[in-house]
Amino acid sequence: MTSTTLRKKPSGIRYDPDRPLAGRLPPLTMLRAFEAAGRTGSMRKAANDIGISHTVVSRHVRSLEAWIGWKLLAAGPRGVALTPEGESLYGATSVAFQSIANISAQLRAKAGVDELQIWCFPGLATRWLIPRFDEVRAVVSSGEVLLRAIDQMPDFSRGEADIMIGFGDFKRLPDRAIPLLEPRMFPVVSAAWLARNGVPSSIEDLTRLPLIHEESYAQWTSWFMQAGVKLDRPLKGPRLWDANLGFDAALAGQGVALTSNLMVADEISQRQLVELFETDIRVGGYYLVTAPNAADERIDRFRAWITRVLSEFEERSRIHTEMAREN
């Protein structure tokens, strides 16, 4: 026997596919604890995942090992790891649980009792998605929609969300991410700021002005690089948490913000904000991620809708911008 052997099975017991499941299937509470521990690599994390104490998780795993006859998890300095026998059982258990979760979600969605949970970066959620929320609900059609404005990736394995709409560099997208749109990014100021300070004479002059940043200077730095401006001094201006705060700060005349037509098309048409310079620079884009093996028709419908509507919006914005420049 190998070092992972727990005990020796009686030689008279053989695999028989015709035996009732009750005699061949381990108790599901044990399997659930084992799957969570194998997935998270920790008894404590598994306990948090399924809502019981870590001592109960450990007891269920030991009971399963006794039932199976093999050591399934090995303790280590950083938690627990699957043994070869544990990997075999974990693979089958994980697939089975995921299949049950998928078909359950489909049935609940069909019955209209399950929420579709969408996480979205705050700027797009507040400035663009909320005004179209009736459309979103109509597209989803069954069940309610829960929208959360947040700038972090959900844990799909724990069911935190069904869809994530993020923003980032298209060359370094998360696994399974589908690119949606790389919007044109441009500097804007309020009409009041422009009346006080006048139009900067060049893009390089922007580096000397109070720029409104999100959580870091990265976006403005990337924009200047693509504009061909060499930064010979540290950038100035307040650092705010997300695009919504940056928009509000620009509208209040606090400096120059970097934004897109998705965020400020209405304010520009109403002359509350003014675009500075004629540029065509893109410093990242929006992408969509769903849970692995997601089998929910509502997700497919939402993905098709947002892809189409974002593309149409960007095309209309491009035409409007060209016409405004010609005038």
C-alpha positions as CSV (number, residue, x, y, z in Angstrom):
1,M,0.0,0.0,0.0
2,T,1.1,3.6,-0.6
3,S,1.6,6.2,2.0
4,T,-1.9,7.6,1.2
5,T,-3.6,4.4,2.2
6,L,-5.9,4.8,5.1
7,R,-7.2,1.3,5.5
8,K,-7.6,-1.9,3.5
9,K,-11.0,-2.7,2.0
10,P,-12.3,-6.2,2.6
11,S,-11.5,-8.3,-0.5
12,G,-15.1,-9.5,-0.9
13,I,-16.4,-6.0,-1.8
14,R,-16.4,-5.3,-5.5
15,Y,-17.7,-2.4,-7.6
16,D,-21.2,-3.3,-8.8
17,P,-23.0,-0.6,-10.9
18,D,-26.3,-2.3,-10.3
19,R,-26.2,-1.9,-6.5
20,P,-28.5,0.9,-5.2
21,L,-26.9,4.4,-4.9
22,A,-27.6,4.3,-1.2
23,G,-24.9,1.6,-0.8
24,R,-22.4,3.2,-3.2
25,L,-22.7,7.0,-2.7
26,P,-20.9,8.7,0.3
27,P,-23.0,11.0,2.5
28,L,-23.4,14.3,0.6
29,T,-22.5,16.3,3.7
30,M,-19.1,14.7,3.7
31,L,-18.6,15.2,0.0
32,R,-19.6,18.9,0.3
33,A,-17.0,19.5,3.0
34,F,-14.4,17.6,1.1
35,E,-15.1,19.5,-2.1
36,A,-14.9,22.9,-0.4
37,A,-11.6,21.9,1.4
38,G,-10.1,20.7,-1.9
39,R,-11.1,23.8,-3.8
40,T,-10.0,26.3,-1.2
41,G,-6.9,24.4,0.1
42,S,-7.9,25.2,3.7
43,M,-10.3,23.8,6.3
44,R,-11.1,27.3,7.6
45,K,-11.8,28.7,4.2
46,A,-13.9,25.7,3.4
47,A,-15.8,26.3,6.6
48,N,-16.5,29.9,5.6
49,D,-17.5,28.8,2.2
50,I,-20.2,26.4,3.3
51,G,-21.2,28.1,6.6
52,I,-20.1,25.6,9.2
53,S,-17.2,25.5,11.7
54,H,-13.8,24.3,10.6
55,T,-13.9,21.5,13.1
56,V,-17.0,20.1,11.5
57,V,-15.4,20.3,8.1
58,S,-12.4,18.3,9.4
59,R,-14.7,15.7,11.0
60,H,-16.6,15.3,7.7
61,V,-13.4,14.9,5.7
62,R,-12.0,12.3,8.2
63,S,-15.3,10.4,8.0
64,L,-15.2,10.4,4.2
65,E,-11.7,9.1,4.3
66,A,-12.8,6.3,6.6
67,W,-15.7,5.6,4.3
68,I,-13.5,5.6,1.1
69,G,-10.6,3.8,2.6
70,W,-8.0,6.3,1.4
71,K,-6.3,9.5,2.7
72,L,-7.8,12.3,0.5
73,L,-6.2,15.4,2.0
74,A,-2.7,15.9,3.3
75,A,-1.9,18.7,5.8
76,G,0.9,21.1,4.9
77,P,2.4,24.4,6.1
78,R,0.0,26.4,3.9
79,G,-3.2,24.4,4.4
80,V,-4.3,21.1,2.8
81,A,-3.5,19.5,-0.5
82,L,-5.2,16.8,-2.4
83,T,-3.5,13.3,-2.5
84,P,-3.6,11.4,-5.8
85,E,-6.7,9.6,-4.6
86,G,-8.2,12.9,-3.4
87,E,-7.6,14.5,-6.8
88,S,-9.5,11.7,-8.5
89,L,-12.5,12.0,-6.2
90,Y,-12.3,15.8,-6.2
91,G,-12.5,16.0,-10.0
92,A,-15.7,13.9,-10.1
93,T,-17.3,15.7,-7.2
94,S,-16.5,19.2,-8.5
95,V,-18.0,18.4,-11.9
96,A,-21.1,16.9,-10.3
97,F,-21.7,19.8,-8.0
98,Q,-21.2,22.3,-10.8
99,S,-23.6,20.4,-13.0
100,I,-26.2,20.4,-10.2
101,A,-25.6,24.2,-9.6
102,N,-26.0,24.9,-13.3
103,I,-29.2,23.1,-13.9
104,S,-30.6,24.5,-10.6
105,A,-29.8,28.0,-11.8
106,Q,-31.5,27.3,-15.1
107,L,-34.6,26.0,-13.5
108,R,-34.8,28.9,-11.0
109,A,-34.2,31.4,-13.8
110,K,-37.0,29.8,-15.9
111,A,-39.3,29.9,-12.9
112,G,-38.4,33.6,-12.3
113,V,-37.3,33.1,-8.7
114,D,-33.5,33.6,-9.2
115,E,-31.7,36.9,-9.3
116,L,-29.2,37.6,-12.1
117,Q,-26.3,39.2,-10.2
118,I,-24.2,41.7,-12.2
119,W,-21.1,43.3,-10.8
120,C,-19.8,46.3,-12.8
121,F,-17.1,49.0,-12.4
122,P,-18.7,52.0,-10.7
123,G,-18.4,54.6,-13.5
124,L,-20.1,52.4,-16.1
125,A,-22.7,51.1,-13.7
126,T,-23.8,54.6,-12.5
127,R,-23.3,56.7,-15.6
128,W,-24.3,54.3,-18.4
129,L,-26.0,51.1,-17.2
130,I,-28.4,52.6,-14.7
131,P,-30.1,54.9,-17.3
132,R,-30.7,51.7,-19.3
133,F,-31.8,49.5,-16.5
134,D,-35.3,49.0,-17.9
135,E,-33.7,47.6,-21.0
136,V,-31.5,45.3,-19.0
137,R,-34.6,43.9,-17.1
138,A,-36.4,43.4,-20.4
139,V,-33.5,41.5,-21.9
140,V,-33.1,39.3,-18.8
141,S,-36.9,38.8,-18.9
142,S,-37.1,36.3,-16.0
143,G,-36.1,36.9,-12.5
144,E,-34.9,40.1,-11.0
145,V,-31.5,41.8,-11.7
146,L,-29.2,42.7,-8.9
147,L,-26.6,45.3,-9.9
148,R,-23.6,46.1,-7.7
149,A,-21.2,48.9,-8.5
150,I,-17.7,47.6,-7.5
151,D,-14.2,47.5,-8.9
152,Q,-13.1,44.0,-7.8
153,M,-13.6,40.6,-9.3
154,P,-16.2,38.4,-7.7
155,D,-15.6,34.9,-6.5
156,F,-17.7,33.0,-9.0
157,S,-17.1,29.7,-7.2
158,R,-19.1,31.1,-4.2
159,G,-21.9,32.4,-6.4
160,E,-21.1,36.1,-5.6
161,A,-22.0,37.1,-9.1
162,D,-23.1,35.7,-12.5
163,I,-21.5,38.5,-14.6
164,M,-18.6,40.9,-14.1
165,I,-18.1,44.0,-16.2
166,G,-14.6,45.3,-15.6
167,F,-12.1,47.7,-17.1
168,G,-8.5,47.1,-18.0
169,D,-5.7,46.6,-20.5
170,F,-7.0,44.3,-23.3
171,K,-3.5,42.8,-23.5
172,R,-3.9,41.5,-20.0
173,L,-7.5,40.4,-19.6
174,P,-8.6,37.9,-16.9
175,D,-9.3,34.3,-17.9
176,R,-12.6,33.9,-19.9
177,A,-12.9,37.6,-20.4
178,I,-14.7,38.9,-23.5
179,P,-13.6,42.3,-24.8
180,L,-16.6,44.7,-25.1
181,L,-15.3,48.1,-26.0
182,E,-12.1,50.3,-25.9
183,P,-13.6,53.8,-25.6
184,R,-11.9,56.9,-26.8
185,M,-10.5,58.7,-23.7
186,F,-10.1,62.5,-23.6
187,P,-9.6,65.3,-21.1
188,V,-12.6,67.4,-20.0
189,V,-13.1,70.5,-17.7
190,S,-16.2,72.3,-16.5
191,A,-17.4,75.4,-18.3
192,A,-16.7,77.3,-15.0
193,W,-13.1,76.1,-14.9
194,L,-12.6,77.1,-18.5
195,A,-13.9,80.6,-17.8
196,R,-11.4,81.0,-15.0
197,N,-8.4,79.4,-16.5
198,G,-8.8,79.5,-20.3
199,V,-7.9,76.8,-22.8
200,P,-4.5,75.2,-22.3
201,S,-2.2,76.1,-25.2
202,S,-1.0,72.5,-25.7
203,I,-1.5,68.9,-24.4
204,E,1.9,69.2,-22.7
205,D,0.5,72.1,-20.7
206,L,-1.9,69.7,-19.1
207,T,1.0,68.1,-17.2
208,R,1.3,71.4,-15.2
209,L,-2.4,71.5,-14.3
210,P,-4.3,69.8,-11.4
211,L,-5.4,66.6,-13.0
212,I,-8.1,64.5,-11.5
213,H,-6.9,60.9,-11.0
214,E,-8.6,57.7,-9.9
215,E,-6.8,55.5,-7.4
216,S,-3.4,56.0,-9.1
217,Y,-1.7,58.1,-11.8
218,A,-1.5,55.2,-14.2
219,Q,-4.3,56.1,-16.6
220,W,-3.2,59.7,-17.1
221,T,0.4,58.5,-17.5
222,S,-0.6,56.0,-20.2
223,W,-2.7,58.7,-21.9
224,F,0.3,61.2,-22.1
225,M,2.6,58.5,-23.4
226,Q,0.2,57.7,-26.3
227,A,-0.2,61.4,-26.9
228,G,3.6,61.6,-27.4
229,V,4.2,63.7,-24.3
230,K,7.3,63.0,-22.2
231,L,6.7,63.4,-18.5
232,D,9.6,65.4,-16.9
233,R,7.8,66.2,-13.7
234,P,5.4,64.3,-11.3
235,L,1.7,64.7,-12.1
236,K,-0.4,66.8,-9.8
237,G,-4.0,66.7,-8.7
238,P,-6.3,64.8,-6.3
239,R,-6.5,61.0,-6.4
240,L,-10.1,59.8,-6.1
241,W,-11.4,56.3,-5.8
242,D,-13.4,55.8,-9.0
243,A,-14.6,57.4,-12.2
244,N,-17.8,58.7,-10.5
245,L,-15.9,60.8,-8.1
246,G,-13.6,62.1,-10.9
247,F,-16.7,63.1,-12.9
248,D,-18.2,64.9,-10.0
249,A,-14.9,66.7,-9.3
250,A,-14.6,67.8,-12.9
251,L,-18.2,69.0,-12.9
252,A,-17.4,71.0,-9.8
253,G,-14.5,72.8,-11.5
254,Q,-11.8,71.0,-9.5
255,G,-9.5,70.2,-12.4
256,V,-9.1,68.2,-15.6
257,A,-10.6,64.7,-15.7
258,L,-9.9,61.9,-18.2
259,T,-13.1,60.3,-19.4
260,S,-15.1,58.9,-22.3
261,N,-18.4,59.6,-24.1
262,L,-19.9,56.7,-22.2
263,M,-19.6,58.8,-19.0
264,V,-20.1,62.4,-20.2
265,A,-21.9,62.6,-23.5
266,D,-25.0,64.3,-22.0
267,E,-22.9,66.8,-20.0
268,I,-20.9,67.7,-23.1
269,S,-24.0,68.2,-25.3
270,Q,-25.4,70.4,-22.5
271,R,-22.1,72.4,-22.3
272,Q,-21.6,71.6,-18.7
273,L,-18.3,69.9,-19.6
274,V,-15.9,70.8,-22.4
275,E,-13.5,68.5,-24.2
276,L,-10.0,69.7,-24.5
277,F,-8.1,69.1,-27.8
278,E,-8.9,66.7,-30.6
279,T,-7.5,63.3,-29.7
280,D,-8.1,59.7,-30.4
281,I,-6.5,57.8,-27.6
282,R,-7.5,54.6,-25.9
283,V,-6.1,53.4,-22.6
284,G,-8.0,50.3,-21.8
285,G,-11.5,49.0,-22.2
286,Y,-14.4,47.2,-20.8
287,Y,-14.7,43.4,-20.7
288,L,-17.2,40.9,-19.5
289,V,-16.5,37.7,-17.5
290,T,-19.0,35.0,-16.4
291,A,-18.7,32.0,-14.1
292,P,-17.0,29.0,-15.6
293,N,-19.4,26.7,-17.5
294,A,-22.2,29.1,-17.0
295,A,-25.3,27.7,-18.6
296,D,-27.9,30.5,-18.1
297,E,-29.7,31.8,-21.1
298,R,-30.1,35.2,-19.4
299,I,-26.4,35.6,-19.4
300,D,-26.2,34.9,-23.1
301,R,-29.0,37.4,-23.7
302,F,-27.3,40.1,-21.6
303,R,-23.9,39.5,-23.3
304,A,-25.4,39.9,-26.7
305,W,-27.4,43.0,-25.7
306,I,-24.5,44.9,-24.0
307,T,-22.1,44.1,-26.9
308,R,-24.5,45.4,-29.4
309,V,-25.6,48.5,-27.5
310,L,-22.1,49.6,-26.5
311,S,-21.0,49.3,-30.2
312,E,-23.9,51.3,-31.4
313,F,-23.3,54.0,-28.7
314,E,-19.6,54.3,-29.7
315,E,-20.5,54.6,-33.4
316,R,-23.0,57.4,-32.7
317,S,-20.5,59.2,-30.5
318,R,-17.9,58.9,-33.2
319,I,-20.2,60.4,-35.8
320,H,-21.3,63.2,-33.5
321,T,-17.7,64.1,-32.6
322,E,-16.7,64.3,-36.3
323,M,-19.6,66.5,-37.1
324,A,-18.9,68.8,-34.1
325,R,-15.3,69.1,-35.2
326,E,-16.3,70.0,-38.8
327,N,-18.5,72.8,-37.4
